[in-house]
Amino acid sequence: MELTNRLLPILLAGFLLPNTVLAAKTLKYSDHEALGGARTQFINDVFFSSIENESHGRLKIEPHWGGELGAGYDALALVGQGTKADMAIVVPEYTAKQLPLHQIFKSFPVGPAADRQVDFFRRVYTQLPVFPLELEKNNVVNLYFATGYPVAFFSTKPMTSLADVKGGTWRSASFWHQDFLTNAGAKAVTMPWGDQTRKALQSGALDGIMVNLDSGYDVEAHKTSPHILISKNLWLGHIYLLVMNKNTWDGLEKQDQEAIQRAAEIAYKK
């Protein structure tokens, strides 16, 4: 009996030890858009699910949607600091001063369409290290490329062609696209994405927005701006970088870094 009493704590410690070693690491994720859009739902259901599966439960994602942790314009600084979020979606044109090189993608109106967009961005990052380096200077590393769906022009007034933007007030976040709209005769403006854009369309302060289709749906632009022109092939150059705080990334075990990389490959194929 005395021997059993001595062995019992050792046996219990043996049972508990694997749980201690395999304790899951929770990573907080921030996104300025709500869950339910094509991009956000795919990231949640495919990419995040694959991370947990590929890491065998060692990594858990705690997502915060709809700007709960921070607005899109603050995402780069938010994840770079790494105190409130370990991961976030970064939209390069929201931080043109911090990510000047990334602005070049929207400087040309025609480029690869559909899945070839992702192939293009991956090739750029592989062959031109100045792009990932620009992110590292802001203390983040990219995990996954997500792109905007086909470019759409949501208008509160009937449109038969793009010439109808002339004389109207149109919103775009990219200074390149603002120039495109201005050259077409529109008054181009920018404003924070979300409620402010939605209310501006409702009030008539905006006549329309130039944006990727999924984001337009997310902000319910189709309800106030039901006249929509969509181009399946017109290059948008809009990239969503799903980044992680560099200190957090460097602190992960190699097997967990590789698990995230495998998860990204799974998501790209799907």
NUDOSE-940927 format. One record per residue (C-alpha): residue in three letters; y, x, z. Coordinates in nm, 3 decimals, padded with zeros to 5 digits, always signed. Layout:
BEGIN
<kedo><type>ALA</type><north>Y</north><east>X</east><up>Z</up></kedo>
...
This chain:
BEGIN
<kedo><type>MET</type><north>+00.000</north><east>+00.000</east><up>+00.000</up></kedo>
<kedo><type>GLU</type><north>+00.239</north><east>+00.285</east><up>+00.087</up></kedo>
<kedo><type>LEU</type><north>+00.170</north><east>+00.451</east><up>-00.251</up></kedo>
<kedo><type>THR</type><north>+00.235</north><east>+00.123</east><up>-00.430</up></kedo>
<kedo><type>ASN</type><north>+00.568</north><east>+00.085</east><up>-00.251</up></kedo>
<kedo><type>ARG</type><north>+00.668</north><east>+00.432</east><up>-00.363</up></kedo>
<kedo><type>LEU</type><north>+00.565</north><east>+00.374</east><up>-00.724</up></kedo>
<kedo><type>LEU</type><north>+00.727</north><east>+00.030</east><up>-00.757</up></kedo>
<kedo><type>PRO</type><north>+01.090</north><east>+00.157</east><up>-00.791</up></kedo>
<kedo><type>ILE</type><north>+00.975</north><east>+00.415</east><up>-01.045</up></kedo>
<kedo><type>LEU</type><north>+00.794</north><east>+00.151</east><up>-01.250</up></kedo>
<kedo><type>LEU</type><north>+01.093</north><east>-00.082</east><up>-01.236</up></kedo>
<kedo><type>ALA</type><north>+01.323</north><east>+00.199</east><up>-01.350</up></kedo>
<kedo><type>GLY</type><north>+01.087</north><east>+00.263</east><up>-01.640</up></kedo>
<kedo><type>PHE</type><north>+01.113</north><east>-00.099</east><up>-01.750</up></kedo>
<kedo><type>LEU</type><north>+01.491</north><east>-00.099</east><up>-01.718</up></kedo>
<kedo><type>LEU</type><north>+01.552</north><east>+00.237</east><up>-01.888</up></kedo>
<kedo><type>PRO</type><north>+01.494</north><east>+00.120</east><up>-02.249</up></kedo>
<kedo><type>ASN</type><north>+01.747</north><east>-00.159</east><up>-02.200</up></kedo>
<kedo><type>THR</type><north>+02.001</north><east>+00.093</east><up>-02.081</up></kedo>
<kedo><type>VAL</type><north>+01.940</north><east>+00.324</east><up>-02.374</up></kedo>
<kedo><type>LEU</type><north>+01.945</north><east>+00.040</east><up>-02.628</up></kedo>
<kedo><type>ALA</type><north>+02.246</north><east>-00.141</east><up>-02.485</up></kedo>
<kedo><type>ALA</type><north>+02.445</north><east>-00.291</east><up>-02.771</up></kedo>
<kedo><type>LYS</type><north>+02.790</north><east>-00.159</east><up>-02.858</up></kedo>
<kedo><type>THR</type><north>+03.035</north><east>-00.440</east><up>-02.930</up></kedo>
<kedo><type>LEU</type><north>+03.298</north><east>-00.379</east><up>-03.197</up></kedo>
<kedo><type>LYS</type><north>+03.606</north><east>-00.604</east><up>-03.208</up></kedo>
<kedo><type>TYR</type><north>+03.715</north><east>-00.713</east><up>-03.556</up></kedo>
<kedo><type>SER</type><north>+04.052</north><east>-00.859</east><up>-03.657</up></kedo>
<kedo><type>ASP</type><north>+04.127</north><east>-01.064</east><up>-03.969</up></kedo>
<kedo><type>HIS</type><north>+04.452</north><east>-01.239</east><up>-04.057</up></kedo>
<kedo><type>GLU</type><north>+04.271</north><east>-01.512</east><up>-04.250</up></kedo>
<kedo><type>ALA</type><north>+04.063</north><east>-01.792</east><up>-04.104</up></kedo>
<kedo><type>LEU</type><north>+03.684</north><east>-01.805</east><up>-04.120</up></kedo>
<kedo><type>GLY</type><north>+03.574</north><east>-02.036</east><up>-04.400</up></kedo>
<kedo><type>GLY</type><north>+03.722</north><east>-01.874</east><up>-04.711</up></kedo>
<kedo><type>ALA</type><north>+03.493</north><east>-01.703</east><up>-04.960</up></kedo>
<kedo><type>ARG</type><north>+03.589</north><east>-01.353</east><up>-04.843</up></kedo>
<kedo><type>THR</type><north>+03.584</north><east>-01.417</east><up>-04.468</up></kedo>
<kedo><type>GLN</type><north>+03.261</north><east>-01.618</east><up>-04.476</up></kedo>
<kedo><type>PHE</type><north>+03.087</north><east>-01.352</east><up>-04.683</up></kedo>
<kedo><type>ILE</type><north>+03.198</north><east>-01.072</east><up>-04.451</up></kedo>
<kedo><type>ASN</type><north>+03.081</north><east>-01.268</east><up>-04.148</up></kedo>
<kedo><type>ASP</type><north>+02.751</north><east>-01.397</east><up>-04.287</up></kedo>
<kedo><type>VAL</type><north>+02.644</north><east>-01.098</east><up>-04.496</up></kedo>
<kedo><type>PHE</type><north>+02.817</north><east>-00.775</east><up>-04.397</up></kedo>
<kedo><type>PHE</type><north>+02.837</north><east>-00.828</east><up>-04.021</up></kedo>
<kedo><type>SER</type><north>+02.490</north><east>-00.978</east><up>-04.009</up></kedo>
<kedo><type>SER</type><north>+02.356</north><east>-00.678</east><up>-04.201</up></kedo>
<kedo><type>ILE</type><north>+02.525</north><east>-00.436</east><up>-03.960</up></kedo>
<kedo><type>GLU</type><north>+02.347</north><east>-00.595</east><up>-03.666</up></kedo>
<kedo><type>ASN</type><north>+02.016</north><east>-00.605</east><up>-03.853</up></kedo>
<kedo><type>GLU</type><north>+02.035</north><east>-00.250</east><up>-03.986</up></kedo>
<kedo><type>SER</type><north>+02.130</north><east>-00.114</east><up>-03.643</up></kedo>
<kedo><type>HIS</type><north>+01.844</north><east>-00.310</east><up>-03.484</up></kedo>
<kedo><type>GLY</type><north>+02.090</north><east>-00.479</east><up>-03.251</up></kedo>
<kedo><type>ARG</type><north>+02.259</north><east>-00.159</east><up>-03.132</up></kedo>
<kedo><type>LEU</type><north>+02.588</north><east>-00.277</east><up>-03.290</up></kedo>
<kedo><type>LYS</type><north>+02.738</north><east>-00.620</east><up>-03.233</up></kedo>
<kedo><type>ILE</type><north>+03.049</north><east>-00.750</east><up>-03.407</up></kedo>
<kedo><type>GLU</type><north>+03.298</north><east>-00.965</east><up>-03.215</up></kedo>
<kedo><type>PRO</type><north>+03.515</north><east>-01.121</east><up>-03.488</up></kedo>
<kedo><type>HIS</type><north>+03.862</north><east>-01.265</east><up>-03.433</up></kedo>
<kedo><type>TRP</type><north>+03.990</north><east>-01.472</east><up>-03.724</up></kedo>
<kedo><type>GLY</type><north>+04.318</north><east>-01.627</east><up>-03.828</up></kedo>
<kedo><type>GLY</type><north>+04.545</north><east>-01.357</east><up>-03.688</up></kedo>
<kedo><type>GLU</type><north>+04.421</north><east>-01.409</east><up>-03.332</up></kedo>
<kedo><type>LEU</type><north>+04.461</north><east>-01.038</east><up>-03.248</up></kedo>
<kedo><type>GLY</type><north>+04.741</north><east>-00.957</east><up>-03.490</up></kedo>
<kedo><type>ALA</type><north>+04.912</north><east>-01.053</east><up>-03.814</up></kedo>
<kedo><type>GLY</type><north>+04.811</north><east>-00.900</east><up>-04.147</up></kedo>
<kedo><type>TYR</type><north>+05.128</north><east>-00.691</east><up>-04.156</up></kedo>
<kedo><type>ASP</type><north>+05.030</north><east>-00.532</east><up>-03.822</up></kedo>
<kedo><type>ALA</type><north>+04.661</north><east>-00.471</east><up>-03.899</up></kedo>
<kedo><type>LEU</type><north>+04.685</north><east>-00.103</east><up>-03.994</up></kedo>
<kedo><type>ALA</type><north>+04.870</north><east>-00.009</east><up>-03.675</up></kedo>
<kedo><type>LEU</type><north>+04.647</north><east>-00.237</east><up>-03.470</up></kedo>
<kedo><type>VAL</type><north>+04.321</north><east>-00.074</east><up>-03.574</up></kedo>
<kedo><type>GLY</type><north>+04.477</north><east>+00.272</east><up>-03.591</up></kedo>
<kedo><type>GLN</type><north>+04.560</north><east>+00.247</east><up>-03.221</up></kedo>
<kedo><type>GLY</type><north>+04.214</north><east>+00.113</east><up>-03.147</up></kedo>
<kedo><type>THR</type><north>+04.299</north><east>-00.055</east><up>-02.817</up></kedo>
<kedo><type>LYS</type><north>+04.284</north><east>-00.422</east><up>-02.920</up></kedo>
<kedo><type>ALA</type><north>+04.057</north><east>-00.392</east><up>-03.223</up></kedo>
<kedo><type>ASP</type><north>+03.797</north><east>-00.145</east><up>-03.348</up></kedo>
<kedo><type>MET</type><north>+03.790</north><east>-00.289</east><up>-03.701</up></kedo>
<kedo><type>ALA</type><north>+04.026</north><east>-00.490</east><up>-03.917</up></kedo>
<kedo><type>ILE</type><north>+04.112</north><east>-00.600</east><up>-04.268</up></kedo>
<kedo><type>VAL</type><north>+04.402</north><east>-00.400</east><up>-04.407</up></kedo>
<kedo><type>VAL</type><north>+04.600</north><east>-00.519</east><up>-04.710</up></kedo>
<kedo><type>PRO</type><north>+04.769</north><east>-00.206</east><up>-04.853</up></kedo>
<kedo><type>GLU</type><north>+05.085</north><east>-00.375</east><up>-04.986</up></kedo>
<kedo><type>TYR</type><north>+05.163</north><east>-00.497</east><up>-04.634</up></kedo>
<kedo><type>THR</type><north>+05.212</north><east>-00.133</east><up>-04.533</up></kedo>
<kedo><type>ALA</type><north>+05.355</north><east>+00.030</east><up>-04.845</up></kedo>
<kedo><type>LYS</type><north>+05.531</north><east>+00.305</east><up>-04.648</up></kedo>
<kedo><type>GLN</type><north>+05.214</north><east>+00.412</east><up>-04.468</up></kedo>
<kedo><type>LEU</type><north>+04.987</north><east>+00.374</east><up>-04.774</up></kedo>
<kedo><type>PRO</type><north>+05.205</north><east>+00.464</east><up>-05.074</up></kedo>
<kedo><type>LEU</type><north>+04.921</north><east>+00.584</east><up>-05.298</up></kedo>
<kedo><type>HIS</type><north>+04.735</north><east>+00.255</east><up>-05.262</up></kedo>
<kedo><type>GLN</type><north>+05.026</north><east>+00.070</east><up>-05.423</up></kedo>
<kedo><type>ILE</type><north>+04.939</north><east>+00.215</east><up>-05.764</up></kedo>
<kedo><type>PHE</type><north>+04.650</north><east>-00.030</east><up>-05.816</up></kedo>
<kedo><type>LYS</type><north>+04.889</north><east>-00.317</east><up>-05.879</up></kedo>
<kedo><type>SER</type><north>+05.114</north><east>-00.123</east><up>-06.114</up></kedo>
<kedo><type>PHE</type><north>+04.915</north><east>-00.224</east><up>-06.422</up></kedo>
<kedo><type>PRO</type><north>+04.842</north><east>-00.586</east><up>-06.516</up></kedo>
<kedo><type>VAL</type><north>+04.506</north><east>-00.534</east><up>-06.689</up></kedo>
<kedo><type>GLY</type><north>+04.199</north><east>-00.370</east><up>-06.542</up></kedo>
<kedo><type>PRO</type><north>+03.831</north><east>-00.422</east><up>-06.460</up></kedo>
<kedo><type>ALA</type><north>+03.732</north><east>-00.777</east><up>-06.368</up></kedo>
<kedo><type>ALA</type><north>+03.474</north><east>-00.936</east><up>-06.138</up></kedo>
<kedo><type>ASP</type><north>+03.220</north><east>-00.698</east><up>-05.979</up></kedo>
<kedo><type>ARG</type><north>+03.352</north><east>-00.406</east><up>-06.183</up></kedo>
<kedo><type>GLN</type><north>+03.661</north><east>-00.408</east><up>-05.960</up></kedo>
<kedo><type>VAL</type><north>+03.455</north><east>-00.296</east><up>-05.660</up></kedo>
<kedo><type>ASP</type><north>+03.281</north><east>-00.031</east><up>-05.873</up></kedo>
<kedo><type>PHE</type><north>+03.623</north><east>+00.097</east><up>-05.976</up></kedo>
<kedo><type>PHE</type><north>+03.756</north><east>+00.126</east><up>-05.622</up></kedo>
<kedo><type>ARG</type><north>+03.440</north><east>+00.298</east><up>-05.500</up></kedo>
<kedo><type>ARG</type><north>+03.462</north><east>+00.550</east><up>-05.784</up></kedo>
<kedo><type>VAL</type><north>+03.828</north><east>+00.619</east><up>-05.706</up></kedo>
<kedo><type>TYR</type><north>+03.749</north><east>+00.689</east><up>-05.340</up></kedo>
<kedo><type>THR</type><north>+03.460</north><east>+00.917</east><up>-05.435</up></kedo>
<kedo><type>GLN</type><north>+03.641</north><east>+01.117</east><up>-05.701</up></kedo>
<kedo><type>LEU</type><north>+03.993</north><east>+01.123</east><up>-05.553</up></kedo>
<kedo><type>PRO</type><north>+03.978</north><east>+01.224</east><up>-05.184</up></kedo>
<kedo><type>VAL</type><north>+04.355</north><east>+01.173</east><up>-05.146</up></kedo>
<kedo><type>PHE</type><north>+04.287</north><east>+00.799</east><up>-05.106</up></kedo>
<kedo><type>PRO</type><north>+04.050</north><east>+00.814</east><up>-04.805</up></kedo>
<kedo><type>LEU</type><north>+04.272</north><east>+01.091</east><up>-04.668</up></kedo>
<kedo><type>GLU</type><north>+04.569</north><east>+00.855</east><up>-04.676</up></kedo>
<kedo><type>LEU</type><north>+04.375</north><east>+00.620</east><up>-04.451</up></kedo>
<kedo><type>GLU</type><north>+04.266</north><east>+00.901</east><up>-04.219</up></kedo>
<kedo><type>LYS</type><north>+04.630</north><east>+00.995</east><up>-04.168</up></kedo>
<kedo><type>ASN</type><north>+04.666</north><east>+00.648</east><up>-04.017</up></kedo>
<kedo><type>ASN</type><north>+04.356</north><east>+00.710</east><up>-03.800</up></kedo>
<kedo><type>VAL</type><north>+04.126</north><east>+00.470</east><up>-03.986</up></kedo>
<kedo><type>VAL</type><north>+03.826</north><east>+00.504</east><up>-04.219</up></kedo>
<kedo><type>ASN</type><north>+03.718</north><east>+00.252</east><up>-04.479</up></kedo>
<kedo><type>LEU</type><north>+03.380</north><east>+00.084</east><up>-04.435</up></kedo>
<kedo><type>TYR</type><north>+03.381</north><east>-00.178</east><up>-04.708</up></kedo>
<kedo><type>PHE</type><north>+03.584</north><east>-00.281</east><up>-05.014</up></kedo>
<kedo><type>ALA</type><north>+03.655</north><east>-00.649</east><up>-05.057</up></kedo>
<kedo><type>THR</type><north>+03.863</north><east>-00.773</east><up>-05.349</up></kedo>
<kedo><type>GLY</type><north>+04.074</north><east>-01.078</east><up>-05.417</up></kedo>
<kedo><type>TYR</type><north>+03.926</north><east>-01.345</east><up>-05.638</up></kedo>
<kedo><type>PRO</type><north>+04.091</north><east>-01.420</east><up>-05.976</up></kedo>
<kedo><type>VAL</type><north>+04.469</north><east>-01.420</east><up>-05.975</up></kedo>
<kedo><type>ALA</type><north>+04.618</north><east>-01.769</east><up>-05.959</up></kedo>
<kedo><type>PHE</type><north>+04.964</north><east>-01.915</east><up>-05.997</up></kedo>
<kedo><type>PHE</type><north>+05.007</north><east>-02.212</east><up>-05.762</up></kedo>
<kedo><type>SER</type><north>+05.308</north><east>-02.422</east><up>-05.864</up></kedo>
<kedo><type>THR</type><north>+05.472</north><east>-02.727</east><up>-05.706</up></kedo>
<kedo><type>LYS</type><north>+05.581</north><east>-02.831</east><up>-06.058</up></kedo>
<kedo><type>PRO</type><north>+05.376</north><east>-02.882</east><up>-06.375</up></kedo>
<kedo><type>MET</type><north>+05.298</north><east>-02.563</east><up>-06.570</up></kedo>
<kedo><type>THR</type><north>+05.168</north><east>-02.526</east><up>-06.922</up></kedo>
<kedo><type>SER</type><north>+05.209</north><east>-02.148</east><up>-06.940</up></kedo>
<kedo><type>LEU</type><north>+05.336</north><east>-01.855</east><up>-06.734</up></kedo>
<kedo><type>ALA</type><north>+05.674</north><east>-01.896</east><up>-06.901</up></kedo>
<kedo><type>ASP</type><north>+05.725</north><east>-02.195</east><up>-06.668</up></kedo>
<kedo><type>VAL</type><north>+05.784</north><east>-01.965</east><up>-06.370</up></kedo>
<kedo><type>LYS</type><north>+06.133</north><east>-01.907</east><up>-06.511</up></kedo>
<kedo><type>GLY</type><north>+06.407</north><east>-02.037</east><up>-06.283</up></kedo>
<kedo><type>GLY</type><north>+06.176</north><east>-02.094</east><up>-05.987</up></kedo>
<kedo><type>THR</type><north>+06.139</north><east>-01.915</east><up>-05.653</up></kedo>
<kedo><type>TRP</type><north>+05.800</north><east>-01.744</east><up>-05.630</up></kedo>
<kedo><type>ARG</type><north>+05.634</north><east>-01.552</east><up>-05.351</up></kedo>
<kedo><type>SER</type><north>+05.424</north><east>-01.237</east><up>-05.390</up></kedo>
<kedo><type>ALA</type><north>+05.352</north><east>-00.963</east><up>-05.135</up></kedo>
<kedo><type>SER</type><north>+05.338</north><east>-00.683</east><up>-05.393</up></kedo>
<kedo><type>PHE</type><north>+05.664</north><east>-00.529</east><up>-05.512</up></kedo>
<kedo><type>TRP</type><north>+05.493</north><east>-00.473</east><up>-05.849</up></kedo>
<kedo><type>HIS</type><north>+05.414</north><east>-00.842</east><up>-05.882</up></kedo>
<kedo><type>GLN</type><north>+05.763</north><east>-00.930</east><up>-05.768</up></kedo>
<kedo><type>ASP</type><north>+05.890</north><east>-00.724</east><up>-06.062</up></kedo>
<kedo><type>PHE</type><north>+05.651</north><east>-00.904</east><up>-06.297</up></kedo>
<kedo><type>LEU</type><north>+05.785</north><east>-01.241</east><up>-06.177</up></kedo>
<kedo><type>THR</type><north>+06.146</north><east>-01.125</east><up>-06.199</up></kedo>
<kedo><type>ASN</type><north>+06.094</north><east>-01.005</east><up>-06.555</up></kedo>
<kedo><type>ALA</type><north>+05.955</north><east>-01.350</east><up>-06.636</up></kedo>
<kedo><type>GLY</type><north>+06.279</north><east>-01.507</east><up>-06.511</up></kedo>
<kedo><type>ALA</type><north>+06.174</north><east>-01.614</east><up>-06.161</up></kedo>
<kedo><type>LYS</type><north>+06.341</north><east>-01.539</east><up>-05.830</up></kedo>
<kedo><type>ALA</type><north>+06.077</north><east>-01.326</east><up>-05.657</up></kedo>
<kedo><type>VAL</type><north>+06.057</north><east>-01.320</east><up>-05.277</up></kedo>
<kedo><type>THR</type><north>+05.818</north><east>-01.203</east><up>-05.010</up></kedo>
<kedo><type>MET</type><north>+05.742</north><east>-01.356</east><up>-04.670</up></kedo>
<kedo><type>PRO</type><north>+05.467</north><east>-01.333</east><up>-04.406</up></kedo>
<kedo><type>TRP</type><north>+05.143</north><east>-01.492</east><up>-04.517</up></kedo>
<kedo><type>GLY</type><north>+05.014</north><east>-01.801</east><up>-04.337</up></kedo>
<kedo><type>ASP</type><north>+05.217</north><east>-02.083</east><up>-04.181</up></kedo>
<kedo><type>GLN</type><north>+05.549</north><east>-01.951</east><up>-04.310</up></kedo>
<kedo><type>THR</type><north>+05.428</north><east>-01.954</east><up>-04.670</up></kedo>
<kedo><type>ARG</type><north>+05.260</north><east>-02.291</east><up>-04.625</up></kedo>
<kedo><type>LYS</type><north>+05.577</north><east>-02.447</east><up>-04.481</up></kedo>
<kedo><type>ALA</type><north>+05.795</north><east>-02.294</east><up>-04.754</up></kedo>
<kedo><type>LEU</type><north>+05.580</north><east>-02.464</east><up>-05.018</up></kedo>
<kedo><type>GLN</type><north>+05.593</north><east>-02.792</east><up>-04.827</up></kedo>
<kedo><type>SER</type><north>+05.970</north><east>-02.784</east><up>-04.788</up></kedo>
<kedo><type>GLY</type><north>+06.041</north><east>-02.681</east><up>-05.145</up></kedo>
<kedo><type>ALA</type><north>+06.184</north><east>-02.343</east><up>-05.045</up></kedo>
<kedo><type>LEU</type><north>+05.916</north><east>-02.199</east><up>-05.271</up></kedo>
<kedo><type>ASP</type><north>+05.829</north><east>-02.328</east><up>-05.617</up></kedo>
<kedo><type>GLY</type><north>+05.507</north><east>-02.133</east><up>-05.626</up></kedo>
<kedo><type>ILE</type><north>+05.302</north><east>-01.831</east><up>-05.526</up></kedo>
<kedo><type>MET</type><north>+05.119</north><east>-01.562</east><up>-05.721</up></kedo>
<kedo><type>VAL</type><north>+04.809</north><east>-01.475</east><up>-05.521</up></kedo>
<kedo><type>ASN</type><north>+04.433</north><east>-01.446</east><up>-05.542</up></kedo>
<kedo><type>LEU</type><north>+04.260</north><east>-01.782</east><up>-05.565</up></kedo>
<kedo><type>ASP</type><north>+04.072</north><east>-01.761</east><up>-05.236</up></kedo>
<kedo><type>SER</type><north>+04.384</north><east>-01.682</east><up>-05.031</up></kedo>
<kedo><type>GLY</type><north>+04.571</north><east>-01.965</east><up>-05.200</up></kedo>
<kedo><type>TYR</type><north>+04.296</north><east>-02.203</east><up>-05.095</up></kedo>
<kedo><type>ASP</type><north>+04.300</north><east>-02.058</east><up>-04.744</up></kedo>
<kedo><type>VAL</type><north>+04.671</north><east>-02.136</east><up>-04.704</up></kedo>
<kedo><type>GLU</type><north>+04.611</north><east>-02.484</east><up>-04.856</up></kedo>
<kedo><type>ALA</type><north>+04.853</north><east>-02.412</east><up>-05.140</up></kedo>
<kedo><type>HIS</type><north>+04.661</north><east>-02.652</east><up>-05.364</up></kedo>
<kedo><type>LYS</type><north>+04.777</north><east>-02.946</east><up>-05.150</up></kedo>
<kedo><type>THR</type><north>+05.148</north><east>-02.887</east><up>-05.206</up></kedo>
<kedo><type>SER</type><north>+05.119</north><east>-02.689</east><up>-05.531</up></kedo>
<kedo><type>PRO</type><north>+04.850</north><east>-02.871</east><up>-05.730</up></kedo>
<kedo><type>HIS</type><north>+04.953</north><east>-02.723</east><up>-06.065</up></kedo>
<kedo><type>ILE</type><north>+04.742</north><east>-02.409</east><up>-06.089</up></kedo>
<kedo><type>LEU</type><north>+04.693</north><east>-02.155</east><up>-06.363</up></kedo>
<kedo><type>ILE</type><north>+04.395</north><east>-01.925</east><up>-06.312</up></kedo>
<kedo><type>SER</type><north>+04.294</north><east>-01.616</east><up>-06.504</up></kedo>
<kedo><type>LYS</type><north>+03.935</north><east>-01.503</east><up>-06.472</up></kedo>
<kedo><type>ASN</type><north>+04.009</north><east>-01.166</east><up>-06.627</up></kedo>
<kedo><type>LEU</type><north>+04.369</north><east>-01.083</east><up>-06.537</up></kedo>
<kedo><type>TRP</type><north>+04.359</north><east>-00.778</east><up>-06.310</up></kedo>
<kedo><type>LEU</type><north>+04.500</north><east>-00.852</east><up>-05.966</up></kedo>
<kedo><type>GLY</type><north>+04.457</north><east>-00.504</east><up>-05.819</up></kedo>
<kedo><type>HIS</type><north>+04.426</north><east>-00.672</east><up>-05.480</up></kedo>
<kedo><type>ILE</type><north>+04.205</north><east>-00.486</east><up>-05.238</up></kedo>
<kedo><type>TYR</type><north>+04.105</north><east>-00.571</east><up>-04.884</up></kedo>
<kedo><type>LEU</type><north>+04.005</north><east>-00.259</east><up>-04.693</up></kedo>
<kedo><type>LEU</type><north>+03.769</north><east>-00.329</east><up>-04.403</up></kedo>
<kedo><type>VAL</type><north>+03.850</north><east>-00.028</east><up>-04.189</up></kedo>
<kedo><type>MET</type><north>+03.746</north><east>+00.112</east><up>-03.852</up></kedo>
<kedo><type>ASN</type><north>+03.941</north><east>+00.318</east><up>-03.603</up></kedo>
<kedo><type>LYS</type><north>+03.856</north><east>+00.681</east><up>-03.681</up></kedo>
<kedo><type>ASN</type><north>+03.794</north><east>+00.774</east><up>-03.318</up></kedo>
<kedo><type>THR</type><north>+03.553</north><east>+00.482</east><up>-03.287</up></kedo>
<kedo><type>TRP</type><north>+03.375</north><east>+00.585</east><up>-03.607</up></kedo>
<kedo><type>ASP</type><north>+03.347</north><east>+00.948</east><up>-03.498</up></kedo>
<kedo><type>GLY</type><north>+03.208</north><east>+00.832</east><up>-03.164</up></kedo>
<kedo><type>LEU</type><north>+02.920</north><east>+00.638</east><up>-03.319</up></kedo>
<kedo><type>GLU</type><north>+02.573</north><east>+00.786</east><up>-03.332</up></kedo>
<kedo><type>LYS</type><north>+02.479</north><east>+00.907</east><up>-03.679</up></kedo>
<kedo><type>GLN</type><north>+02.208</north><east>+00.643</east><up>-03.702</up></kedo>
<kedo><type>ASP</type><north>+02.468</north><east>+00.373</east><up>-03.641</up></kedo>
<kedo><type>GLN</type><north>+02.707</north><east>+00.515</east><up>-03.899</up></kedo>
<kedo><type>GLU</type><north>+02.420</north><east>+00.513</east><up>-04.148</up></kedo>
<kedo><type>ALA</type><north>+02.334</north><east>+00.155</east><up>-04.047</up></kedo>
<kedo><type>ILE</type><north>+02.690</north><east>+00.045</east><up>-04.135</up></kedo>
<kedo><type>GLN</type><north>+02.672</north><east>+00.228</east><up>-04.468</up></kedo>
<kedo><type>ARG</type><north>+02.341</north><east>+00.057</east><up>-04.550</up></kedo>
<kedo><type>ALA</type><north>+02.492</north><east>-00.278</east><up>-04.455</up></kedo>
<kedo><type>ALA</type><north>+02.777</north><east>-00.217</east><up>-04.697</up></kedo>
<kedo><type>GLU</type><north>+02.532</north><east>-00.142</east><up>-04.978</up></kedo>
<kedo><type>ILE</type><north>+02.347</north><east>-00.465</east><up>-04.902</up></kedo>
<kedo><type>ALA</type><north>+02.672</north><east>-00.659</east><up>-04.913</up></kedo>
<kedo><type>TYR</type><north>+02.781</north><east>-00.497</east><up>-05.241</up></kedo>
<kedo><type>LYS</type><north>+02.451</north><east>-00.593</east><up>-05.408</up></kedo>
<kedo><type>LYS</type><north>+02.477</north><east>-00.953</east><up>-05.287</up></kedo>
